[in-house]
C-alpha cells in the first residue's frame, strides 16, 4: 500500500526528492521482505496532545446544499501542528469515518489514491478512514478540558512513519499542482500587471 502511494505521490508532486522516494521504497521493501506489517501508530499516545493524535467521539458540523447546518459525531484526527497546539487557542480536527459508510472506490481509498481521504491500515484505524473534507476548528480549551474530564479520550498517536505519511498525504491534498488551465489563467492575470 505505502509503496504504491509513494509512486502516486511522485506522479502528483514530481518535486519529491528521488533519494527520499527511493529510500522510502527500500524501507518498505525491507518490511515486506521480512514479512512485517508497517505500523503507523504508537503503542500508547504521546504525553501531550499532538498533531496526528486520534481522539474519541467529537461533534462535527457542515452546511449542506440547502445551507442547513448538519451535525454528526465521529472519532477525530488532530490536524493542527504540535507547536501551534502549544501556542494557539484553536485546534483543527478531521473526522474519522467508518469504511462501511464510504461511497466510492474502496480499493483506491485503501491505496490512498483519493486526495480527500487518508487510510491507515493499523489497529484502531483498519476499518476507518480520515476525511479531510470536514475539517472543523475547535477551541483548544474545549478539547483539552474534554480530555481532562474524560469526555474525550486520546486513543492513539502517529509514530514517525505514520507522521511522515500524514505530512505527505496532507501536502498532496492541499498543495498538489494545479491543472494546466488554471495555471495558464493565473499566468495571464500576472502578465496584465
Secondary structure in CASP SS format (residue, H / E / C, confidence):
PFRMAT SS
TARGET T0000
AUTHOR 0000-0000-0000
METHOD secondary structure of the structure
MODEL  1
X C 1.00
X H 1.00
X H 1.00
X H 1.00
X H 1.00
X H 1.00
X H 1.00
X H 1.00
X H 1.00
X H 1.00
X H 1.00
X H 1.00
X C 1.00
X C 1.00
X C 1.00
X C 1.00
X C 1.00
X H 1.00
X H 1.00
X H 1.00
X H 1.00
X H 1.00
X H 1.00
X H 1.00
X H 1.00
X H 1.00
X H 1.00
X H 1.00
X H 1.00
X H 1.00
X H 1.00
X H 1.00
X H 1.00
X C 1.00
X C 1.00
X C 1.00
X C 1.00
X C 1.00
X C 1.00
X C 1.00
X E 1.00
X C 1.00
X C 1.00
X C 1.00
X C 1.00
X C 1.00
X C 1.00
X C 1.00
X C 1.00
X C 1.00
X C 1.00
X C 1.00
X C 1.00
X E 1.00
X E 1.00
X E 1.00
X E 1.00
X E 1.00
X E 1.00
X E 1.00
X E 1.00
X E 1.00
X E 1.00
X C 1.00
X C 1.00
X C 1.00
X C 1.00
X C 1.00
X E 1.00
X E 1.00
X E 1.00
X E 1.00
X E 1.00
X E 1.00
X E 1.00
X E 1.00
X E 1.00
X E 1.00
X C 1.00
X C 1.00
X C 1.00
X H 1.00
X H 1.00
X H 1.00
X H 1.00
X H 1.00
X H 1.00
X C 1.00
X C 1.00
X E 1.00
X E 1.00
X E 1.00
X E 1.00
X E 1.00
X E 1.00
X E 1.00
X E 1.00
X E 1.00
X H 1.00
X H 1.00
X H 1.00
X C 1.00
X C 1.00
X C 1.00
X C 1.00
X H 1.00
X H 1.00
X H 1.00
X H 1.00
X H 1.00
X C 1.00
X C 1.00
X C 1.00
X C 1.00
X C 1.00
X C 1.00
X E 1.00
X E 1.00
X C 1.00
X C 1.00
X C 1.00
X C 1.00
X H 1.00
X H 1.00
X H 1.00
X C 1.00
X C 1.00
X E 1.00
X E 1.00
X E 1.00
X E 1.00
X H 1.00
X H 1.00
X H 1.00
X C 1.00
X E 1.00
X E 1.00
X E 1.00
X E 1.00
X H 1.00
X H 1.00
X H 1.00
X H 1.00
X H 1.00
X H 1.00
X H 1.00
X H 1.00
X H 1.00
X C 1.00
X C 1.00
X C 1.00
X C 1.00
X C 1.00
X E 1.00
X E 1.00
X E 1.00
X C 1.00
X E 1.00
X C 1.00
X H 1.00
X H 1.00
X H 1.00
X H 1.00
X H 1.00
X H 1.00
X H 1.00
X H 1.00
X H 1.00
X H 1.00
X H 1.00
X H 1.00
X H 1.00
X H 1.00
X H 1.00
X H 1.00
X C 1.00
X C 1.00
X C 1.00
X C 1.00
X H 1.00
X H 1.00
X H 1.00
X H 1.00
X H 1.00
X H 1.00
X H 1.00
X H 1.00
X H 1.00
X H 1.00
X H 1.00
X H 1.00
X H 1.00
X C 1.00
END
